[in-house]
């Protein structure tokens, strides 16, 4: 039986083992991004070659060709989190755009994979995410995994969104 090799496997197996932590570039947007870097000792985005990854509550380095970003629905200047789940999801999507651009990317147009974490995972939250996909990704539909969780990083957080984006042009400039 023949198995199809995924793009991820081909990148990992065909790339020489020359990856070093010094090759990583970390990014935080001004305001809450920089404050959280100092307070919690984490970054919001990391560029790994052609890839940008962004995570609001941590960093995950994946294959050498993408970016990971993870964001919550807080105001990027003041840190306030709206109590309304739809407003929180709208802000989280805007924060992803901000983080991707801060790391030198173009934004949602480069996103190929999304993971969303919800408290609670219900129809209202899912409808808000789908509405945002249609707004921010009008020309493509990224992969999406949504997960219901018991807790997020702060008591008032109801959503966290993690994306992976492919940015070969930005990697040349970074």
DRENDO-1510 file (C-alpha; in Angstrom, 1 decimal, always signed):
<recs>
REC; n; res; u; v; w
REC; 1; UNK; +0.0; +0.0; +0.0 .
REC; 2; UNK; +1.4; +3.4; -1.0 .
REC; 3; UNK; +1.0; +6.4; +1.2 .
REC; 4; UNK; +1.0; +10.0; +0.0 .
REC; 5; UNK; +3.7; +12.1; +1.6 .
REC; 6; UNK; +2.4; +15.4; +3.0 .
REC; 7; UNK; +4.0; +18.8; +2.2 .
REC; 8; UNK; +5.0; +19.0; +5.9 .
REC; 9; UNK; +6.9; +15.7; +5.7 .
REC; 10; UNK; +8.6; +16.7; +2.5 .
REC; 11; UNK; +9.8; +20.0; +4.0 .
REC; 12; UNK; +11.1; +18.2; +7.2 .
REC; 13; UNK; +12.8; +15.4; +5.4 .
REC; 14; UNK; +14.3; +17.4; +2.5 .
REC; 15; UNK; +15.5; +20.4; +4.6 .
REC; 16; UNK; +19.1; +20.0; +5.9 .
REC; 17; UNK; +19.4; +20.0; +9.6 .
REC; 18; UNK; +20.7; +23.6; +9.8 .
REC; 19; UNK; +17.9; +25.1; +11.9 .
REC; 20; UNK; +19.2; +27.0; +15.0 .
REC; 21; UNK; +17.3; +29.0; +17.7 .
REC; 22; UNK; +19.3; +32.0; +16.6 .
REC; 23; UNK; +17.4; +31.8; +13.2 .
REC; 24; UNK; +14.2; +32.7; +15.0 .
REC; 25; UNK; +12.9; +36.3; +15.1 .
REC; 26; UNK; +10.3; +37.2; +17.7 .
REC; 27; UNK; +7.7; +39.9; +17.5 .
REC; 28; UNK; +5.2; +41.8; +19.8 .
REC; 29; UNK; +3.0; +44.6; +18.8 .
REC; 30; UNK; +3.1; +47.9; +20.7 .
REC; 31; UNK; +1.0; +48.3; +23.8 .
REC; 32; UNK; -0.3; +45.1; +25.4 .
REC; 33; UNK; +2.0; +43.0; +23.3 .
REC; 34; UNK; +5.1; +44.6; +24.7 .
REC; 35; UNK; +3.6; +44.7; +28.2 .
REC; 36; UNK; +2.8; +41.0; +28.2 .
REC; 37; UNK; +6.3; +40.2; +26.9 .
REC; 38; UNK; +7.7; +41.8; +30.0 .
REC; 39; UNK; +5.0; +40.5; +32.4 .
REC; 40; UNK; +4.7; +36.9; +31.2 .
REC; 41; UNK; +7.9; +36.4; +29.3 .
REC; 42; UNK; +6.5; +35.3; +25.9 .
REC; 43; UNK; +6.2; +36.6; +22.4 .
REC; 44; UNK; +3.2; +37.0; +20.1 .
REC; 45; UNK; +4.7; +35.9; +16.9 .
REC; 46; UNK; +7.8; +34.1; +15.7 .
REC; 47; UNK; +9.2; +33.9; +12.2 .
REC; 48; UNK; +10.8; +30.6; +11.2 .
REC; 49; UNK; +12.1; +31.1; +7.7 .
REC; 50; UNK; +9.1; +31.5; +5.4 .
REC; 51; UNK; +6.7; +30.9; +8.2 .
REC; 52; UNK; +5.3; +33.2; +10.8 .
REC; 53; UNK; +3.7; +31.7; +13.9 .
REC; 54; UNK; +1.9; +33.7; +16.5 .
REC; 55; UNK; +0.5; +32.7; +19.9 .
REC; 56; UNK; -0.9; +34.9; +22.5 .
REC; 57; UNK; -0.2; +32.5; +25.3 .
REC; 58; UNK; +3.0; +30.8; +24.0 .
REC; 59; UNK; +5.2; +30.1; +21.0 .
REC; 60; UNK; +5.2; +27.0; +18.9 .
REC; 61; UNK; +7.9; +26.6; +16.2 .
REC; 62; UNK; +6.7; +24.4; +13.4 .
REC; 63; UNK; +8.2; +23.6; +10.0 .
REC; 64; UNK; +10.6; +26.1; +8.6 .
REC; 65; UNK; +8.1; +27.6; +6.1 .
REC; 66; UNK; +5.4; +29.2; +8.1 .
REC; 67; UNK; +4.3; +31.6; +10.8 .
REC; 68; UNK; +2.3; +30.8; +14.0 .
REC; 69; UNK; +0.2; +33.4; +15.7 .
REC; 70; UNK; -2.2; +32.9; +18.7 .
REC; 71; UNK; -4.4; +35.7; +19.9 .
REC; 72; UNK; -7.2; +36.5; +22.3 .
REC; 73; UNK; -9.8; +39.2; +22.0 .
REC; 74; UNK; -8.2; +41.9; +24.1 .
REC; 75; UNK; -7.8; +45.5; +23.1 .
REC; 76; UNK; -4.2; +45.7; +21.8 .
REC; 77; UNK; -3.6; +49.1; +23.4 .
REC; 78; UNK; -5.2; +48.8; +26.8 .
REC; 79; UNK; -5.7; +45.0; +27.4 .
REC; 80; UNK; -9.4; +45.3; +28.1 .
REC; 81; UNK; -11.4; +42.2; +27.1 .
REC; 82; UNK; -15.0; +42.7; +26.0 .
REC; 83; UNK; -17.6; +40.6; +27.8 .
REC; 84; UNK; -19.6; +40.0; +24.7 .
REC; 85; UNK; -18.3; +36.8; +22.9 .
REC; 86; UNK; -18.9; +38.2; +19.4 .
REC; 87; UNK; -16.9; +41.4; +20.2 .
REC; 88; UNK; -14.2; +39.3; +21.7 .
REC; 89; UNK; -13.9; +37.1; +18.6 .
REC; 90; UNK; -14.0; +40.1; +16.3 .
REC; 91; UNK; -11.1; +41.6; +18.3 .
REC; 92; UNK; -9.1; +38.4; +18.3 .
REC; 93; UNK; -9.3; +38.3; +14.5 .
REC; 94; UNK; -8.2; +41.9; +14.3 .
REC; 95; UNK; -5.3; +41.1; +16.7 .
REC; 96; UNK; -4.2; +38.2; +14.5 .
REC; 97; UNK; -4.0; +40.7; +11.5 .
REC; 98; UNK; -2.0; +43.1; +13.7 .
REC; 99; UNK; +0.5; +40.4; +14.8 .
REC; 100; UNK; +1.0; +39.0; +11.3 .
REC; 101; UNK; +1.7; +42.5; +10.0 .
REC; 102; UNK; +4.0; +43.3; +13.0 .
REC; 103; UNK; +6.0; +40.2; +12.0 .
REC; 104; UNK; +6.4; +41.4; +8.4 .
REC; 105; UNK; +3.5; +39.4; +6.9 .
REC; 106; UNK; +0.6; +40.6; +4.9 .
REC; 107; UNK; -2.1; +39.4; +7.3 .
REC; 108; UNK; -5.0; +37.0; +7.0 .
REC; 109; UNK; -4.5; +36.5; +3.2 .
REC; 110; UNK; -1.5; +34.3; +4.1 .
REC; 111; UNK; -3.2; +32.2; +6.7 .
REC; 112; UNK; -3.5; +28.5; +5.8 .
REC; 113; UNK; -4.5; +27.0; +9.2 .
REC; 114; UNK; -6.5; +28.1; +12.2 .
REC; 115; UNK; -7.1; +26.6; +15.6 .
REC; 116; UNK; -9.7; +28.3; +17.9 .
REC; 117; UNK; -10.2; +27.6; +21.6 .
REC; 118; UNK; -13.6; +28.4; +23.1 .
REC; 119; UNK; -15.1; +28.8; +26.5 .
REC; 120; UNK; -17.9; +27.8; +25.9 .
REC; 121; UNK; -18.0; +26.2; +22.5 .
REC; 122; UNK; -21.5; +27.0; +21.3 .
REC; 123; UNK; -23.4; +28.1; +18.2 .
REC; 124; UNK; -22.9; +31.8; +18.9 .
REC; 125; UNK; -19.2; +31.5; +19.0 .
REC; 126; UNK; -19.0; +29.3; +15.9 .
REC; 127; UNK; -21.2; +31.7; +14.0 .
REC; 128; UNK; -19.0; +34.7; +15.0 .
REC; 129; UNK; -15.8; +32.8; +13.8 .
REC; 130; UNK; -17.5; +31.9; +10.5 .
REC; 131; UNK; -18.6; +35.5; +10.0 .
REC; 132; UNK; -15.0; +36.6; +10.6 .
REC; 133; UNK; -13.6; +34.0; +8.2 .
REC; 134; UNK; -15.9; +35.4; +5.5 .
REC; 135; UNK; -14.7; +39.0; +6.3 .
REC; 136; UNK; -10.9; +38.4; +6.7 .
REC; 137; UNK; -10.5; +35.5; +4.2 .
REC; 138; UNK; -12.9; +36.3; +1.4 .
REC; 139; UNK; -10.7; +34.6; -1.3 .
REC; 140; UNK; -9.7; +31.4; +0.5 .
REC; 141; UNK; -10.9; +29.0; +3.3 .
REC; 142; UNK; -8.1; +28.0; +5.7 .
REC; 143; UNK; -8.1; +24.7; +7.6 .
REC; 144; UNK; -9.9; +25.1; +10.9 .
REC; 145; UNK; -10.0; +23.1; +14.1 .
REC; 146; UNK; -12.1; +24.4; +17.0 .
REC; 147; UNK; -11.8; +23.1; +20.5 .
REC; 148; UNK; -13.9; +23.7; +23.6 .
REC; 149; UNK; -11.8; +24.2; +26.7 .
REC; 150; UNK; -12.3; +24.6; +30.4 .
REC; 151; UNK; -10.1; +27.6; +30.9 .
REC; 152; UNK; -8.0; +30.1; +28.9 .
REC; 153; UNK; -5.1; +32.4; +30.0 .
REC; 154; UNK; -7.3; +35.0; +31.9 .
REC; 155; UNK; -10.5; +34.7; +33.7 .
REC; 156; UNK; -12.4; +36.9; +31.3 .
REC; 157; UNK; -11.0; +35.3; +28.1 .
REC; 158; UNK; -13.6; +33.3; +26.1 .
REC; 159; UNK; -11.7; +32.7; +22.9 .
REC; 160; UNK; -8.1; +32.2; +21.7 .
REC; 161; UNK; -7.2; +31.9; +18.0 .
REC; 162; UNK; -4.0; +30.4; +16.7 .
REC; 163; UNK; -3.0; +30.7; +13.1 .
REC; 164; UNK; -0.3; +29.5; +10.7 .
REC; 165; UNK; +0.6; +31.7; +7.8 .
REC; 166; UNK; +3.0; +31.1; +4.8 .
REC; 167; UNK; +5.1; +34.2; +4.0 .
REC; 168; UNK; +8.0; +33.5; +1.6 .
REC; 169; UNK; +8.4; +37.1; +0.5 .
REC; 170; UNK; +8.5; +38.4; +4.0 .
REC; 171; UNK; +11.2; +35.9; +5.0 .
REC; 172; UNK; +13.5; +37.4; +2.4 .
REC; 173; UNK; +13.1; +40.8; +4.1 .
REC; 174; UNK; +13.2; +39.7; +7.7 .
</recs>
